[in-house]
């Protein structure tokens, strides 16, 4: 899946930003899930 997200990006900065945003979104949803379970 990561390859699909980064294949069209032209610079390392764009790749880094895309990966960071992908993990941030995943982390936020995981935090919300854990809060709901409390």
C-alpha positions as CSV (number, residue, x, y, z in Angstrom):
1,X,0.0,0.0,0.0
2,X,2.8,2.5,0.7
3,X,4.1,2.1,-2.8
4,X,0.7,3.2,-4.2
5,X,0.7,6.3,-2.0
6,X,4.2,7.4,-3.1
7,X,4.8,6.3,-6.6
8,X,3.7,9.6,-8.3
9,X,5.5,11.9,-5.9
10,X,8.5,13.7,-7.3
11,X,10.6,14.6,-4.3
12,X,11.7,13.0,-1.0
13,X,9.9,15.8,0.8
14,X,6.6,14.9,-0.8
15,X,7.1,11.2,-0.1
16,X,8.0,12.0,3.6
17,X,4.9,14.3,4.0
18,X,2.6,11.7,2.4
19,X,3.9,8.9,4.7
20,X,3.8,11.1,7.8
21,X,0.2,12.1,7.0
22,X,-0.8,8.5,6.5
23,X,0.6,7.4,9.8
24,X,-0.8,10.5,11.7
25,X,-4.3,9.7,10.4
26,X,-4.0,6.1,11.4
27,X,-2.6,7.1,14.9
28,X,-5.5,9.5,15.5
29,X,-8.1,6.9,14.6
30,X,-6.4,4.4,16.9
31,X,-6.4,6.9,19.7
32,X,-10.1,7.6,19.2
33,X,-10.8,3.8,19.2
34,X,-8.9,3.3,22.4
35,X,-10.7,6.3,24.1
36,X,-14.0,4.8,23.2
37,X,-13.1,1.5,24.7
38,X,-12.3,3.1,28.1
